[in-house]
Structures are given as C-alpha cells and as structure tokens.
Amino acid sequence: ASQTAYADFSRRIGAVLFGEKGDHFGQAIDLLAKTHRLPGMNGMGNGRFWQDDLGPMKTSAPVERANAQRLLEIVRPAIEQLEACRKEAVANADLLDAFLFGARRMELIGRRMLDRLEVVSLYAAAYEGTPKDAAPLLAQAEALLQPNRDAHEALGREFAALWARESKPYALDWSMKRYQAMVSQY
C-alpha cells in the first residue's frame, strides 16, 4: 500500500536481486536507460545493433562522432558497474551475464561508429594520395575493422551460450545467421 521512489528502488534493486553490498546494478541500469534517448541510436533497440554502420552516414562526421562518444561515455561506466555487481553478487550472478552482453553490444555500436569515421578518413587519404601511399592506408583501415569483425564473432558465440542456458536449440540458427552475416560484411 505504499510507493517506493524510483531513486530508492534503483539503489536497492541490486541488493535484492544479487545480494550486492553497493548499488552498482541500479547505477548501471540508470546509465543504460539513458542510451535509449540518445540521438542517432533509434531507441537502442535490437534493430540498432544490426544497423549497417559501414554504409552511408545519415548525419555529418562531427555529429556521428559526438553521438558515438556520448554512447561510449554512458555504456563503459555501466559495464564497470555491472562487473562490480558481479564481483559482489552472492545470488543470481548468472543473470548479470545477459545484462553485460547487452551492454557490450551497445559498446560495440559506439566503437564501430568511431572506427567507421576513421576508415572513411583513411580511404579518402588513400584516394587522394599516391598509389604507393594507398596500400599502407588501406591496411590501417583493415586493421581498424578487424577487431569489429572479431567482436561480432565473439558476441555471436556469447549469444549462443546464453541462449543454450535457457532455451532449446530451436530457432537459434536465425539469430546466428545474423551474426554470421555481420561477420561476413566485415
């Protein structure tokens, strides 16, 4: 018959769910909730992760860079809070794996946005420069994209492991094909 203020709920939810001593979980969720209001993130739904960040930009490079940096400024501390919660968790710690997975997907979105901007600059320099200068610039571009490819592959494996904990293999192949398509794109 009473109401709990949101700030109190947020502060105490980690203790209730995980037995943590601090309020790391609540802080992480508060941070991650902010990502849904960021410009250029399409509400940070599942579709945003699958969006092609290698294609044409819908905004200018400075706007894209600012959006990516804002995202990373929110997500990276949230990941730190979730990891701190996991260290303190005495119950249900396995539930944090899904939250960390989601936050890492958000982090990858920000990283690939920034990497794309750098790749565009490298390609432009290769195009405008001499043919002998192009190869090292293109190699740098490839080196920037390789970790994104590897991260998609690793997240795909992590998704499959999380899925297997709670679900039968039925329909897993649909999502795995999306991860494989992203890896192929890179």
N, CA and C atoms as an extended XYZ file, in Angstrom:
558
Properties=species:S:1:pos:R:3:atomname:S:1:resname:S:1:resid:I:1 pbc="F F F"
N         0.819       -1.202        0.000 N   ALA     1
C         0.000        0.000        0.000 CA  ALA     1
C         0.854        1.254        0.000 C   ALA     1
N         2.117        1.109       -0.302 N   SER     2
C         2.971        2.300       -0.362 CA  SER     2
C         3.716        2.320       -1.686 C   SER     2
N         4.326        3.426       -1.957 N   GLN     3
C         5.116        3.558       -3.180 CA  GLN     3
C         6.579        3.745       -2.819 C   GLN     3
N         7.427        3.211       -3.661 N   THR     4
C         8.866        3.381       -3.492 CA  THR     4
C         9.333        4.370       -4.537 C   THR     4
N        10.067        5.360       -4.110 N   ALA     5
C        10.616        6.336       -5.057 CA  ALA     5
C        11.588        5.617       -5.988 C   ALA     5
N        11.627        6.066       -7.243 N   TYR     6
C        12.486        5.417       -8.230 CA  TYR     6
C        13.939        5.371       -7.767 C   TYR     6
N        14.443        6.467       -7.207 N   ALA     7
C        15.844        6.509       -6.762 CA  ALA     7
C        16.098        5.459       -5.679 C   ALA     7
N        15.132        5.271       -4.765 N   ASP     8
C        15.284        4.255       -3.720 CA  ASP     8
C        15.249        2.851       -4.314 C   ASP     8
N        14.325        2.632       -5.241 N   PHE     9
C        14.224        1.332       -5.900 CA  PHE     9
C        15.532        1.010       -6.622 C   PHE     9
N        16.012        1.970       -7.386 N   SER    10
C        17.237        1.790       -8.158 CA  SER    10
C        18.429        1.490       -7.244 C   SER    10
N        18.474        2.162       -6.111 N   ARG    11
C        19.573        1.980       -5.175 CA  ARG    11
C        19.532        0.602       -4.519 C   ARG    11
N        18.332        0.037       -4.323 N   ARG    12
C        18.194       -1.202       -3.566 CA  ARG    12
C        18.024       -2.458       -4.425 C   ARG    12
N        17.734       -2.315       -5.696 N   ILE    13
C        17.395       -3.474       -6.519 CA  ILE    13
C        18.551       -4.486       -6.613 C   ILE    13
N        19.779       -3.993       -6.685 N   GLY    14
C        20.925       -4.901       -6.755 CA  GLY    14
C        21.090       -5.738       -5.501 C   GLY    14
N        20.791       -5.148       -4.356 N   ALA    15
C        20.874       -5.897       -3.101 CA  ALA    15
C        19.811       -6.983       -3.059 C   ALA    15
N        18.612       -6.662       -3.561 N   VAL    16
C        17.521       -7.634       -3.547 CA  VAL    16
C        17.790       -8.776       -4.532 C   VAL    16
N        18.204       -8.439       -5.757 N   LEU    17
C        18.396       -9.462       -6.786 CA  LEU    17
C        19.684      -10.262       -6.621 C   LEU    17
N        20.755       -9.561       -6.235 N   PHE    18
C        22.070      -10.202       -6.275 CA  PHE    18
C        22.782      -10.246       -4.924 C   PHE    18
N        22.239       -9.585       -3.932 N   GLY    19
C        22.896       -9.534       -2.632 CA  GLY    19
C        24.123       -8.651       -2.622 C   GLY    19
N        24.214       -7.753       -3.589 N   GLU    20
C        25.392       -6.876       -3.617 CA  GLU    20
C        25.322       -5.875       -2.466 C   GLU    20
N        26.480       -5.458       -2.012 N   LYS    21
C        26.542       -4.507       -0.904 CA  LYS    21
C        26.337       -3.071       -1.380 C   LYS    21
N        26.786       -2.785       -2.593 N   GLY    22
C        26.654       -1.438       -3.131 CA  GLY    22
C        25.380       -1.296       -3.941 C   GLY    22
N        25.386       -0.287       -4.794 N   ASP    23
C        24.234       -0.087       -5.684 CA  ASP    23
C        24.698       -0.084       -7.146 C   ASP    23
N        25.654       -0.940       -7.453 N   HIS    24
C        26.226       -0.994       -8.796 CA  HIS    24
C        25.181       -1.330       -9.857 C   HIS    24
N        24.329       -2.305       -9.568 N   PHE    25
C        23.340       -2.712      -10.565 CA  PHE    25
C        22.393       -1.561      -10.881 C   PHE    25
N        21.882       -0.919       -9.882 N   GLY    26
C        20.972        0.212      -10.109 CA  GLY    26
C        21.637        1.328      -10.892 C   GLY    26
N        22.896        1.627      -10.570 N   GLN    27
C        23.621        2.656      -11.315 CA  GLN    27
C        23.797        2.251      -12.778 C   GLN    27
N        24.106        0.980      -13.013 N   ALA    28
C        24.282        0.501      -14.393 CA  ALA    28
C        22.989        0.622      -15.177 C   ALA    28
N        21.881        0.219      -14.580 N   ILE    29
C        20.596        0.286      -15.282 CA  ILE    29
C        20.207        1.736      -15.540 C   ILE    29
N        20.446        2.609      -14.588 N   ASP    30
C        20.165        4.038      -14.805 CA  ASP    30
C        20.977        4.577      -15.980 C   ASP    30
N        22.236        4.190      -16.054 N   LEU    31
C        23.076        4.629      -17.176 CA  LEU    31
C        22.578        4.055      -18.492 C   LEU    31
N        22.331        2.766      -18.535 N   LEU    32
C        21.911        2.131      -19.782 CA  LEU    32
C        20.573        2.675      -20.274 C   LEU    32
N        19.709        3.064      -19.358 N   ALA    33
C        18.420        3.647      -19.757 CA  ALA    33
C        18.620        4.946      -20.528 C   ALA    33
N        19.680        5.656      -20.240 N   LYS    34
C        19.961        6.920      -20.947 CA  LYS    34
C        20.273        6.700      -22.427 C   LYS    34
N        20.779        5.522      -22.774 N   THR    35
C        21.151        5.270      -24.170 CA  THR    35
C        19.948        5.302      -25.094 C   THR    35
N        18.784        5.006      -24.580 N   HIS    36
C        17.575        4.948      -25.410 CA  HIS    36
C        17.124        6.328      -25.873 C   HIS    36
N        17.614        7.355      -25.232 N   ARG    37
C        17.240        8.726      -25.608 CA  ARG    37
C        18.318        9.430      -26.422 C   ARG    37
N        19.413        8.745      -26.699 N   LEU    38
C        20.497        9.372      -27.449 CA  LEU    38
C        20.112        9.551      -28.915 C   LEU    38
N        20.510       10.665      -29.508 N   PRO    39
C        20.229       10.857      -30.935 CA  PRO    39
C        21.016        9.859      -31.789 C   PRO    39
N        20.387        9.446      -32.874 N   GLY    40
C        21.055        8.557      -33.814 CA  GLY    40
C        21.102        7.099      -33.402 C   GLY    40
N        20.458        6.747      -32.319 N   MET    41
C        20.523        5.366      -31.830 CA  MET    41
C        19.217        4.611      -32.044 C   MET    41
N        18.229        5.243      -32.615 N   ASN    42
C        16.937        4.587      -32.913 CA  ASN    42
C        16.350        3.881      -31.699 C   ASN    42
N        16.437        4.526      -30.552 N   GLY    43
C        15.876        3.950      -29.339 CA  GLY    43
C        16.678        2.819      -28.746 C   GLY    43
N        17.828        2.510      -29.330 N   MET    44
C        18.752        1.482      -28.862 CA  MET    44
C        18.082        0.117      -28.763 C   MET    44
N        17.111       -0.132      -29.611 N   GLY    45
C        16.502       -1.448      -29.663 CA  GLY    45
C        17.418       -2.427      -30.381 C   GLY    45
N        16.990       -3.659      -30.482 N   ASN    46
C        17.775       -4.704      -31.127 CA  ASN    46
C        18.135       -4.325      -32.562 C   ASN    46
N        17.224       -3.650      -33.242 N   GLY    47
C        17.480       -3.255      -34.627 CA  GLY    47
C        18.697       -2.364      -34.771 C   GLY    47
N        18.981       -1.565      -33.755 N   ARG    48
C        20.148       -0.666      -33.842 CA  ARG    48
C        21.443       -1.457      -33.923 C   ARG    48
N        21.519       -2.573      -33.233 N   PHE    49
C        22.740       -3.378      -33.280 CA  PHE    49
C        22.982       -3.913      -34.684 C   PHE    49
N        21.914       -4.266      -35.387 N   TRP    50
C        22.046       -4.861      -36.718 CA  TRP    50
C        22.160       -3.817      -37.812 C   TRP    50
N        22.042       -2.570      -37.462 N   GLN    51
C        22.137       -1.495      -38.456 CA  GLN    51
C        23.530       -1.474      -39.085 C   GLN    51
N        23.567       -1.196      -40.376 N   ASP    52
C        24.830       -1.153      -41.116 CA  ASP    52
C        25.561        0.154      -40.825 C   ASP    52
N        26.595        0.073      -40.005 N   ASP    53
C        27.389        1.266      -39.696 CA  ASP    53
C        28.508        1.485      -40.694 C   ASP    53
N        28.597        0.639      -41.701 N   LEU    54
C        29.617        0.830      -42.731 CA  LEU    54
C        29.048        1.557      -43.945 C   LEU    54
N        27.751        1.671      -44.024 N   GLY    55
C        27.111        2.324      -45.160 CA  GLY    55
C        27.165        3.838      -45.044 C   GLY    55
N        26.404        4.510      -45.915 N   PRO    56
C        26.409        5.975      -45.911 CA  PRO    56
C        25.938        6.551      -44.572 C   PRO    56
N        26.534        7.662      -44.194 N   MET    57
C        26.155        8.335      -42.958 CA  MET    57
C        24.874        9.129      -43.178 C   MET    57
N        24.028        9.126      -42.159 N   LYS    58
C        22.791        9.900      -42.224 CA  LYS    58
C        22.989       11.305      -41.673 C   LYS    58
N        24.122       11.521      -41.023 N   THR    59
C        24.449       12.828      -40.460 CA  THR    59
C        25.882       13.171      -40.863 C   THR    59
N        26.387       14.252      -40.319 N   SER    60
C        27.766       14.641      -40.602 CA  SER    60
C        28.734       13.864      -39.703 C   SER    60
N        29.987       13.857      -40.091 N   ALA    61
C        31.012       13.168      -39.302 CA  ALA    61
C        31.104       13.726      -37.879 C   ALA    61
N        31.089       15.056      -37.683 N   PRO    62
C        31.153       15.550      -36.297 CA  PRO    62
C        29.951       15.117      -35.444 C   PRO    62
N        28.774       15.091      -36.045 N   VAL    63
C        27.580       14.656      -35.303 CA  VAL    63
C        27.691       13.173      -34.981 C   VAL    63
N        28.122       12.383      -35.949 N   GLU    64
C        28.285       10.939      -35.743 CA  GLU    64
C        29.310       10.669      -34.640 C   GLU    64
N        30.415       11.402      -34.667 N   ARG    65
C        31.460       11.231      -33.642 CA  ARG    65
C        30.912       11.594      -32.259 C   ARG    65
N        30.193       12.692      -32.182 N   ALA    66
C        29.623       13.118      -30.893 CA  ALA    66
C        28.623       12.082      -30.378 C   ALA    66
N        27.782       11.548      -31.267 N   ASN    67
C        26.811       10.530      -30.854 CA  ASN    67
C        27.510        9.279      -30.332 C   ASN    67
N        28.538        8.848      -31.034 N   ALA    68
C        29.276        7.652      -30.615 CA  ALA    68
C        29.976        7.886      -29.278 C   ALA    68
N        30.588        9.039      -29.128 N   GLN    69
C        31.293        9.328      -27.881 CA  GLN    69
C        30.330        9.408      -26.702 C   GLN    69
N        29.149       10.019      -26.925 N   ARG    70
C        28.145       10.070      -25.852 CA  ARG    70
C        27.720        8.656      -25.456 C   ARG    70
N        27.518        7.809      -26.453 N   LEU    71
C        27.124        6.431      -26.164 CA  LEU    71
C        28.192        5.737      -25.323 C   LEU    71
N        29.442        5.853      -25.736 N   LEU    72
C        30.525        5.189      -25.004 CA  LEU    72
C        30.717        5.769      -23.605 C   LEU    72
N        30.485        7.063      -23.450 N   GLU    73
C        30.608        7.694      -22.133 CA  GLU    73
C        29.558        7.178      -21.156 C   GLU    73
N        28.475        6.650      -21.678 N   ILE    74
C        27.431        6.067      -20.834 CA  ILE    74
C        27.661        4.580      -20.639 C   ILE    74
N        27.941        3.881      -21.718 N   VAL    75
C        27.994        2.415      -21.680 CA  VAL    75
C        29.219        1.898      -20.931 C   VAL    75
N        30.365        2.498      -21.131 N   ARG    76
C        31.573        1.975      -20.471 CA  ARG    76
C        31.478        2.019      -18.945 C   ARG    76
N        31.013        3.128      -18.352 N   PRO    77
C        30.830        3.086      -16.889 CA  PRO    77
C        29.748        2.090      -16.459 C   PRO    77
N        28.734        1.899      -17.298 N   ALA    78
C        27.691        0.922      -16.973 CA  ALA    78
C        28.282       -0.484      -16.934 C   ALA    78
N        29.159       -0.792      -17.881 N   ILE    79
C        29.815       -2.103      -17.882 CA  ILE    79
C        30.652       -2.267      -16.617 C   ILE    79
N        31.360       -1.222      -16.228 N   GLU    80
C        32.154       -1.283      -14.994 CA  GLU    80
C        31.262       -1.545      -13.785 C   GLU    80
N        30.109       -0.895      -13.743 N   GLN    81
C        29.175       -1.099      -12.626 CA  GLN    81
C        28.632       -2.526      -12.621 C   GLN    81
N        28.296       -3.050      -13.800 N   LEU    82
C        27.793       -4.429      -13.873 CA  LEU    82
C        28.865       -5.430      -13.449 C   LEU    82
N        30.098       -5.184      -13.850 N   GLU    83
C        31.186       -6.080      -13.435 CA  GLU    83
C        31.432       -5.990      -11.936 C   GLU    83
N        31.312       -4.796      -11.372 N   ALA    84
C        31.451       -4.643       -9.919 CA  ALA    84
C        30.318       -5.369       -9.200 C   ALA    84
N        29.126       -5.294       -9.751 N   CYS    85
C        27.984       -6.013       -9.171 CA  CYS    85
C        28.244       -7.517       -9.202 C   CYS    85
N        28.773       -7.999      -10.320 N   ARG    86
C        29.040       -9.441      -10.430 CA  ARG    86
C        30.040       -9.883       -9.356 C   ARG    86
N        31.041       -9.061       -9.072 N   LYS    87
C        32.037       -9.416       -8.049 CA  LYS    87
C        31.404       -9.509       -6.660 C   LYS    87
N        30.399       -8.665       -6.411 N   GLU    88
C        29.747       -8.652       -5.107 CA  GLU    88
C        28.566       -9.611       -5.013 C   GLU    88
N        28.084      -10.091       -6.147 N   ALA    89
C        26.863      -10.901       -6.161 CA  ALA    89
C        27.042      -12.195       -5.379 C   ALA    89
N        26.070      -12.472       -4.542 N   VAL    90
C        26.054      -13.735       -3.806 CA  VAL    90
C        24.865      -14.600       -4.244 C   VAL    90
N        24.037      -14.071       -5.122 N   ALA    91
C        22.895      -14.813       -5.662 CA  ALA    91
C        22.625      -14.337       -7.084 C   ALA    91
N        22.143      -15.227       -7.910 N   ASN    92
C        21.701      -14.891       -9.277 CA  ASN    92
C        22.767      -14.218      -10.136 C   ASN    92
N        24.016      -14.435       -9.846 N   ALA    93
C        25.092      -13.761      -10.596 CA  ALA    93
C        25.031      -14.081      -12.084 C   ALA    93
N        24.528      -15.264      -12.428 N   ASP    94
C        24.452      -15.640      -13.843 CA  ASP    94
C        23.520      -14.726      -14.633 C   ASP    94
N        22.563      -14.102      -13.981 N   LEU    95
C        21.671      -13.164      -14.671 CA  LEU    95
C        22.431      -11.946      -15.200 C   LEU    95
N        23.510      -11.607      -14.547 N   LEU    96
C        24.286      -10.434      -14.963 CA  LEU    96
C        24.954      -10.636      -16.313 C   LEU    96
N        25.170      -11.894      -16.696 N   ASP    97
C        25.789      -12.161      -18.000 CA  ASP    97
C        24.963      -11.585      -19.136 C   ASP    97
N        23.657      -11.680      -19.046 N   ALA    98
C        22.790      -11.135      -20.101 CA  ALA    98
C        22.847       -9.614      -20.126 C   ALA    98
N        22.890       -8.985      -18.967 N   PHE    99
C        22.999       -7.530      -18.915 CA  PHE    99
C        24.341       -7.074      -19.487 C   PHE    99
N        25.405       -7.778      -19.127 N   LEU   100
C        26.722       -7.446      -19.665 CA  LEU   100
C        26.775       -7.665      -21.174 C   LEU   100
N        26.147       -8.719      -21.641 N   PHE   101
C        26.087       -8.978      -23.075 CA  PHE   101
C        25.419       -7.810      -23.804 C   PHE   101
N        24.287       -7.373      -23.299 N   GLY   102
C        23.584       -6.247      -23.920 CA  GLY   102
C        24.411       -4.971      -23.888 C   GLY   102
N        25.061       -4.711      -22.787 N   ALA   103
C        25.886       -3.506      -22.676 CA  ALA   103
C        27.088       -3.577      -23.614 C   ALA   103
N        27.659       -4.756      -23.776 N   ARG   104
C        28.797       -4.902      -24.700 CA  ARG   104
C        28.360       -4.715      -26.150 C   ARG   104
N        27.146       -5.118      -26.455 N   ARG   105
C        26.628       -4.856      -27.803 CA  ARG   105
C        26.511       -3.349      -28.031 C   ARG   105
N        26.052       -2.632      -27.013 N   MET   106
C        25.960       -1.174      -27.133 CA  MET   106
C        27.343       -0.555      -27.298 C   MET   106
N        28.297       -1.065      -26.539 N   GLU   107
C        29.664       -0.555      -26.654 CA  GLU   107
C        30.204       -0.783      -28.063 C   GLU   107
N        29.919       -1.935      -28.624 N   LEU   108
C        30.386       -2.232      -29.978 CA  LEU   108
C        29.766       -1.273      -30.988 C   LEU   108
N        28.532       -0.892      -30.802 N   ILE   109
C        27.906        0.083      -31.694 CA  ILE   109
C        28.721        1.375      -31.690 C   ILE   109
N        29.058        1.870      -30.509 N   GLY   110
C        29.847        3.102      -30.416 CA  GLY   110
C        31.225        2.955      -31.024 C   GLY   110
N        31.876        1.825      -30.760 N   ARG   111
C        33.222        1.589      -31.318 CA  ARG   111
C        33.180        1.527      -32.833 C   ARG   111
N        32.209        0.831      -33.376 N   ARG   112
C        32.188        0.704      -34.833 CA  ARG   112
C        31.800        2.034      -35.492 C   ARG   112
N        31.018        2.865      -34.816 N   MET   113
C        30.729        4.194      -35.355 CA  MET   113
C        32.014        5.022      -35.462 C   MET   113
N        32.814        5.003      -34.406 N   LEU   114
C        34.073        5.760      -34.415 CA  LEU   114
C        35.062        5.168      -35.409 C   LEU   114
N        35.145        3.863      -35.450 N   ASP   115
C        36.068        3.210      -36.389 CA  ASP   115
C        35.679        3.515      -37.830 C   ASP   115
N        34.395        3.546      -38.095 N   ARG   116
C        33.943        3.868      -39.456 CA  ARG   116
C        34.421        5.258      -39.870 C   ARG   116
N        34.351        6.216      -38.966 N   LEU   117
C        34.801        7.569      -39.289 CA  LEU   117
C        36.293        7.581      -39.619 C   LEU   117
N        37.060        6.818      -38.868 N   GLU   118
C        38.498        6.742      -39.125 CA  GLU   118
C        38.769        6.041      -40.454 C   GLU   118
N        38.005        4.991      -40.749 N   VAL   119
C        38.163        4.266      -42.012 CA  VAL   119
C        37.832        5.179      -43.191 C   VAL   119
N        36.803        5.979      -43.058 N   VAL   120
C        36.435        6.925      -44.122 CA  VAL   120
C        37.589        7.887      -44.376 C   VAL   120
N        38.203        8.380      -43.304 N   SER   121
C        39.352        9.287      -43.458 CA  SER   121
C        40.524        8.594      -44.144 C   SER   121
N        40.786        7.365      -43.766 N   LEU   122
C        41.884        6.617      -44.374 CA  LEU   122
C        41.622        6.339      -45.853 C   LEU   122
N        40.395        5.975      -46.175 N   TYR   123
C        40.057        5.737      -47.581 CA  TYR   123
C        40.179        7.021      -48.392 C   TYR   123
N        39.739        8.142      -47.831 N   ALA   124
C        39.850        9.424      -48.527 CA  ALA   124
C        41.317        9.772      -48.760 C   ALA   124
N        42.154        9.567      -47.753 N   ALA   125
C        43.582        9.841      -47.905 CA  ALA   125
C        44.208        8.912      -48.951 C   ALA   125
N        43.786        7.661      -48.972 N   ALA   126
C        44.308        6.721      -49.971 CA  ALA   126
C        43.888        7.137      -51.375 C   ALA   126
N        42.676        7.606      -51.502 N   TYR   127
C        42.159        8.026      -52.806 CA  TYR   127
C        42.885        9.277      -53.313 C   TYR   127
N        43.125       10.198      -52.388 N   GLU   128
C        43.738       11.476      -52.768 CA  GLU   128
C        45.259       11.389      -52.891 C   GLU   128
N        45.862       10.384      -52.289 N   GLY   129
C        47.318       10.274      -52.290 CA  GLY   129
C        47.846        9.527      -53.499 C   GLY   129
N        49.103        9.225      -53.422 N   THR   130
C        49.763        8.481      -54.499 CA  THR   130
C        49.454        6.996      -54.348 C   THR   130
N        49.564        6.241      -55.433 N   PRO   131
C        49.296        4.802      -55.343 CA  PRO   131
C        50.190        4.080      -54.327 C   PRO   131
N        51.447        4.487      -54.192 N   LYS   132
C        52.320        3.794      -53.239 CA  LYS   132
C        51.932        4.096      -51.785 C   LYS   132
N        51.293        5.244      -51.552 N   ASP   133
C        50.847        5.588      -50.196 CA  ASP   133
C        49.501        4.940      -49.844 C   ASP   133
N        48.765        4.477      -50.860 N   ALA   134
C        47.421        3.939      -50.633 CA  ALA   134
C        47.442        2.619      -49.868 C   ALA   134
N        48.349        1.722      -50.224 N   ALA   135
C        48.355        0.394      -49.610 CA  ALA   135
C        48.491        0.441      -48.085 C   ALA   135
N        49.434        1.228      -47.521 N   PRO   136
C        49.515        1.265      -46.050 CA  PRO   136
C        48.267        1.884      -45.405 C   PRO   136
N        47.670        2.855      -46.092 N   LEU   137
C        46.456        3.464      -45.543 CA  LEU   137
C        45.302        2.466      -45.541 C   LEU   137
N        45.188        1.693      -46.604 N   LEU   138
C        44.137        0.684      -46.673 CA  LEU   138
C        44.393       -0.442      -45.662 C   LEU   138
N        45.654       -0.746      -45.421 N   ALA   139
C        45.993       -1.747      -44.402 CA  ALA   139
C        45.586       -1.241      -43.011 C   ALA   139
N        45.772        0.049      -42.765 N   GLN   140
C        45.327        0.638      -41.493 CA  GLN   140
C        43.815        0.532      -41.361 C   GLN   140
N        43.107        0.800      -42.451 N   ALA   141
C        41.645        0.705      -42.429 CA  ALA   141
C        41.218       -0.726      -42.106 C   ALA   141
N        41.874       -1.686      -42.749 N   GLU   142
C        41.550       -3.087      -42.477 CA  GLU   142
C        41.834       -3.438      -41.025 C   GLU   142
N        42.929       -2.923      -40.489 N   ALA   143
C        43.288       -3.197      -39.096 CA  ALA   143
C        42.262       -2.606      -38.130 C   ALA   143
N        41.641       -1.501      -38.511 N   LEU   144
C        40.589       -0.921      -37.665 CA  LEU   144
C        39.316       -1.765      -37.697 C   LEU   144
N        39.003       -2.337      -38.841 N   LEU   145
C        37.768       -3.099      -38.991 CA  LEU   145
C        37.869       -4.522      -38.429 C   LEU   145
N        39.051       -5.093      -38.414 N   GLN   146
C        39.225       -6.469      -37.953 CA  GLN   146
C        38.725       -6.685      -36.519 C   GLN   146
N        39.036       -5.799      -35.560 N   PRO   147
C        38.503       -6.006      -34.205 CA  PRO   147
C        36.972       -5.949      -34.149 C   PRO   147
N        36.352       -5.156      -35.022 N   ASN   148
C        34.887       -5.130      -35.070 CA  ASN   148
C        34.350       -6.471      -35.554 C   ASN   148
N        34.985       -7.002      -36.577 N   ARG   149
C        34.605       -8.321      -37.080 CA  ARG   149
C        34.736       -9.361      -35.976 C   ARG   149
N        35.890       -9.345      -35.313 N   ASP   150
C        36.146      -10.316      -34.250 CA  ASP   150
C        35.156      -10.152      -33.089 C   ASP   150
N        34.797       -8.917      -32.772 N   ALA   151
C        33.842       -8.661      -31.686 CA  ALA   151
C        32.465       -9.209      -32.036 C   ALA   151
N        32.039       -9.055      -33.295 N   HIS   152
C        30.754       -9.627      -33.710 CA  HIS   152
C        30.781      -11.155      -33.605 C   HIS   152
N        31.886      -11.727      -34.004 N   GLU   153
C        32.021      -13.180      -33.922 CA  GLU   153
C        31.962      -13.647      -32.463 C   GLU   153
N        32.676      -12.947      -31.584 N   ALA   154
C        32.695      -13.303      -30.159 CA  ALA   154
C        31.318      -13.109      -29.529 C   ALA   154
N        30.638      -12.022      -29.888 N   LEU   155
C        29.301      -11.799      -29.347 CA  LEU   155
C        28.327      -12.862      -29.845 C   LEU   155
N        28.509      -13.324      -31.061 N   GLY   156
C        27.680      -14.408      -31.565 CA  GLY   156
C        27.851      -15.675      -30.743 C   GLY   156
N        29.098      -15.993      -30.420 N   ARG   157
C        29.354      -17.169      -29.582 CA  ARG   157
C        28.748      -16.979      -28.183 C   ARG   157
N        28.885      -15.768      -27.655 N   GLU   158
C        28.327      -15.491      -26.331 CA  GLU   158
C        26.801      -15.587      -26.363 C   GLU   158
N        26.191      -15.063      -27.430 N   PHE   159
C        24.742      -15.160      -27.562 CA  PHE   159
C        24.302      -16.622      -27.574 C   PHE   159
N        25.005      -17.446      -28.348 N   ALA   160
C        24.657      -18.872      -28.428 CA  ALA   160
C        24.764      -19.536      -27.054 C   ALA   160
N        25.779      -19.185      -26.292 N   ALA   161
C        25.954      -19.760      -24.957 CA  ALA   161
C        24.836      -19.299      -24.017 C   ALA   161
N        24.492      -18.016      -24.071 N   LEU   162
C        23.397      -17.506      -23.235 CA  LEU   162
C        22.076      -18.167      -23.623 C   LEU   162
N        21.852      -18.314      -24.923 N   TRP   163
C        20.632      -18.963      -25.415 CA  TRP   163
C        20.553      -20.401      -24.887 C   TRP   163
N        21.661      -21.120      -24.974 N   ALA   164
C        21.681      -22.536      -24.580 CA  ALA   164
C        21.393      -22.723      -23.089 C   ALA   164
N        21.674      -21.732      -22.291 N   ARG   165
C        21.390      -21.830      -20.853 CA  ARG   165
C        19.894      -21.919      -20.571 C   ARG   165
N        19.103      -21.244      -21.403 N   GLU   166
C        17.682      -21.124      -21.089 CA  GLU   166
C        16.741      -21.686      -22.144 C   GLU   166
N        17.249      -21.994      -23.325 N   SER   167
C        16.358      -22.363      -24.414 CA  SER   167
C        16.866      -23.614      -25.126 C   SER   167
N        15.971      -24.220      -25.837 N   LYS   168
C        16.328      -25.325      -26.721 CA  LYS   168
C        16.982      -24.741      -27.966 C   LYS   168
N        17.713      -25.546      -28.718 N   PRO   169
C        18.401      -25.013      -29.905 CA  PRO   169
C        17.457      -24.504      -30.996 C   PRO   169
N        16.171      -24.883      -30.919 N   TYR   170
C        15.224      -24.440      -31.934 CA  TYR   170
C        15.270      -22.923      -32.093 C   TYR   170
N        15.370      -22.468      -33.302 N   ALA   171
C        15.335      -21.053      -33.690 CA  ALA   171
C        16.634      -20.299      -33.391 C   ALA   171
N        17.594      -20.912      -32.757 N   LEU   172
C        18.878      -20.244      -32.525 CA  LEU   172
C        19.549      -19.911      -33.845 C   LEU   172
N        19.373      -20.769      -34.829 N   ASP   173
C        20.034      -20.560      -36.118 CA  ASP   173
C        19.630      -19.243      -36.772 C   ASP   173
N        18.432      -18.750      -36.513 N   TRP   174
C        18.007      -17.480      -37.103 CA  TRP   174
C        18.906      -16.336      -36.635 C   TRP   174
N        19.117      -16.288      -35.330 N   SER   175
C        19.973      -15.225      -34.793 CA  SER   175
C        21.427      -15.435      -35.170 C   SER   175
N        21.862      -16.674      -35.172 N   MET   176
C        23.259      -16.946      -35.521 CA  MET   176
C        23.552      -16.560      -36.965 C   MET   176
N        22.570      -16.706      -37.836 N   LYS   177
C        22.756      -16.278      -39.223 CA  LYS   177
C        22.956      -14.764      -39.299 C   LYS   177
N        22.312      -14.025      -38.424 N   ARG   178
C        22.509      -12.569      -38.405 CA  ARG   178
C        23.937      -12.226      -37.962 C   ARG   178
N        24.425      -12.919      -36.947 N   TYR   179
C        25.808      -12.692      -36.521 CA  TYR   179
C        26.780      -13.066      -37.642 C   TYR   179
N        26.525      -14.199      -38.283 N   GLN   180
C        27.405      -14.633      -39.370 CA  GLN   180
C        27.383      -13.639      -40.532 C   GLN   180
N        26.225      -13.056      -40.804 N   ALA   181
C        26.129      -12.057      -41.876 CA  ALA   181
C        26.931      -10.817      -41.521 C   ALA   181
N        26.900      -10.400      -40.265 N   MET   182
C        27.692       -9.245      -39.842 CA  MET   182
C        29.179       -9.545      -39.966 C   MET   182
N        29.586      -10.727      -39.564 N   VAL   183
C        30.993      -11.117      -39.670 CA  VAL   183
C        31.397      -11.110      -41.132 C   VAL   183
N        30.556      -11.662      -42.000 N   SER   184
C        30.850      -11.681      -43.448 CA  SER   184
C        30.950      -10.275      -44.014 C   SER   184
N        30.126       -9.382      -43.524 N   GLN   185
C        30.147       -7.996      -44.007 CA  GLN   185
C        31.507       -7.361      -43.726 C   GLN   185
N        32.065       -7.644      -42.552 N   TYR   186
C        33.369       -7.087      -42.229 CA  TYR   186
C        34.467       -7.781      -43.009 C   TYR   186
